[in-house]
Amino acid sequence: MEKNSTISVGKEKKVYRGIVGIAIAVPVVVAILLFMPSKLDLASDWVYFLPHLNAVINTAASLSLILGLAFIKQGNIEFHRAAITTAMGLGAIFLVSYVIYHASAESTPFGGQGWIRPVYYFILITHIVLAAVALFPILLAYYYGHTDQRAKHRKIVKFAYPIWLYVSMTGVIVYLMIRPYYNF
């Protein structure tokens, strides 16, 4: 039985609309920043450190997600919540860093040849597509978990968790594959 049955239908609808709005706005803003004709001039080379930082953030988020799964399998809800909240926070920091970098620096083309090229692009394309659609189920699952709506949380997590983990881990793999081609 759900522990938190005091959430009103009106509040639930507002939260749902907010989640939908965020899930649509974030990929649209990211796409605009990636494809804008001229990049922002932040007058500093510090932004070129951000891809390396993003890889560290994605690695930490992946570890937090794995820990979150391990904790819930052990029945440790408190540590599970802490691990998933950490992953959410890292995801938010990553998003800000990613947007700053791609709004101010040109994308680095992949220079690999042979069999590795289609492997790289398969990983990159699936990463991008899933990252664009992942935010909605992730936010919904987090909300249901935060409000202790366990049945709804479990139902959506079956989809949200593997997508989130895949996106987080493939972000690191894409970084490792393109790192040799950075010119900074």
GINOR-V870815 format. One record per residue. N is the residue number from 1. RES is the residue in one letter. SS is DSSP state (2 for helix, 1 for strand, 0 for the rest). OMEGA is omega in radians with two decimals (none if undefined). NEAR is the number of other C-alpha atoms within 12 Angstrom. Layout:
BEGIN
n-><N,N>
res-><RES,RES>
ss-><SS,SS>
omega-><OMEGA,OMEGA>
near-><NEAR,NEAR>
END
This chain:
BEGIN
n-><1,2,3,4,5,6,7,8,9,10,11,12,13,14,15,16,17,18,19,20,21,22,23,24,25,26,27,28,29,30,31,32,33,34,35,36,37,38,39,40,41,42,43,44,45,46,47,48,49,50,51,52,53,54,55,56,57,58,59,60,61,62,63,64,65,66,67,68,69,70,71,72,73,74,75,76,77,78,79,80,81,82,83,84,85,86,87,88,89,90,91,92,93,94,95,96,97,98,99,100,101,102,103,104,105,106,107,108,109,110,111,112,113,114,115,116,117,118,119,120,121,122,123,124,125,126,127,128,129,130,131,132,133,134,135,136,137,138,139,140,141,142,143,144,145,146,147,148,149,150,151,152,153,154,155,156,157,158,159,160,161,162,163,164,165,166,167,168,169,170,171,172,173,174,175,176,177,178,179,180,181,182,183,184>
res-><M,E,K,N,S,T,I,S,V,G,K,E,K,K,V,Y,R,G,I,V,G,I,A,I,A,V,P,V,V,V,A,I,L,L,F,M,P,S,K,L,D,L,A,S,D,W,V,Y,F,L,P,H,L,N,A,V,I,N,T,A,A,S,L,S,L,I,L,G,L,A,F,I,K,Q,G,N,I,E,F,H,R,A,A,I,T,T,A,M,G,L,G,A,I,F,L,V,S,Y,V,I,Y,H,A,S,A,E,S,T,P,F,G,G,Q,G,W,I,R,P,V,Y,Y,F,I,L,I,T,H,I,V,L,A,A,V,A,L,F,P,I,L,L,A,Y,Y,Y,G,H,T,D,Q,R,A,K,H,R,K,I,V,K,F,A,Y,P,I,W,L,Y,V,S,M,T,G,V,I,V,Y,L,M,I,R,P,Y,Y,N,F>
ss-><0,0,0,0,0,0,0,0,2,2,2,2,2,2,2,2,2,2,2,2,2,2,2,2,2,2,2,2,2,2,2,2,2,2,2,0,0,0,0,0,0,0,0,0,2,2,2,2,2,2,2,2,2,2,2,2,2,2,2,2,2,2,2,2,2,2,2,2,2,2,2,2,2,0,0,0,2,2,2,2,2,2,2,2,2,2,2,2,2,2,2,2,2,2,2,2,2,2,2,2,2,2,2,2,0,0,0,0,0,0,0,0,0,0,2,2,2,2,2,2,2,2,2,2,2,2,2,2,2,2,2,2,2,2,2,2,2,2,2,2,2,2,2,2,2,2,0,0,0,2,2,2,2,2,2,2,2,2,2,2,2,2,2,2,2,2,2,2,2,2,2,2,2,2,2,2,2,2,2,2,2,0,0,0>
omega-><3.12,3.11,-3.03,3.13,-3.09,-3.14,-3.10,3.12,3.13,3.12,3.13,3.13,3.12,3.13,3.14,3.11,3.09,3.12,3.10,3.13,3.13,-3.10,3.07,-3.06,-3.06,3.13,3.12,3.13,3.12,3.13,3.12,-3.12,3.13,-3.02,3.13,-3.01,3.11,-3.10,3.08,3.10,3.13,3.02,3.12,3.11,-3.09,-3.11,-3.11,3.03,-3.00,3.09,3.12,3.08,3.14,3.10,3.10,3.13,3.13,3.09,3.13,3.11,3.10,3.12,3.10,3.11,3.13,3.08,3.11,3.10,3.14,-3.13,-3.11,3.08,3.09,-3.12,-3.12,-3.06,-3.12,3.13,3.07,3.13,3.13,-3.13,-3.12,3.08,3.06,3.11,3.09,3.12,3.10,3.09,3.11,3.11,3.10,-3.09,3.11,-3.14,3.14,-3.14,3.12,-3.11,-3.05,3.04,-3.05,-3.11,3.09,3.08,3.12,3.12,3.10,-3.08,-3.11,3.14,3.09,-3.04,-3.08,-3.10,3.11,3.08,3.13,-3.07,3.04,3.13,-3.12,-3.09,3.12,3.09,-3.10,-3.11,-3.12,3.09,-3.12,-3.10,-3.02,-3.00,-3.12,-3.13,3.12,-3.14,3.13,3.11,3.14,3.12,3.14,3.09,-3.13,-3.13,3.06,3.04,-2.92,-3.13,3.11,3.13,-3.12,-3.09,-3.08,-3.13,3.11,3.10,-3.03,-3.04,-3.12,3.10,-3.13,-3.14,3.11,-3.13,-3.13,-3.11,3.12,3.02,3.11,-3.14,3.10,3.10,-3.11,-3.13,-3.09,-3.09,-3.13,-3.06,3.05,-3.14,-3.14,none>
near-><9,16,15,16,15,13,19,12,11,11,13,19,14,14,22,22,18,19,25,22,19,24,24,22,19,25,26,18,23,26,21,17,25,24,19,18,14,14,20,20,16,15,11,12,13,18,26,27,21,29,34,27,25,35,33,26,32,40,30,29,35,34,25,32,39,27,27,30,28,19,20,22,13,13,13,16,22,18,22,26,30,23,28,38,27,26,34,32,23,29,35,21,23,30,31,24,29,35,31,28,32,33,29,27,33,25,24,22,20,24,18,18,13,10,10,17,18,16,19,26,24,17,28,30,18,24,27,25,21,29,34,27,26,35,35,33,34,40,36,35,34,37,30,30,31,24,24,23,25,23,19,25,25,24,19,26,32,18,23,28,34,23,29,41,36,31,35,41,33,33,40,31,26,36,32,24,26,27,24,16,16,21,15,16>
END
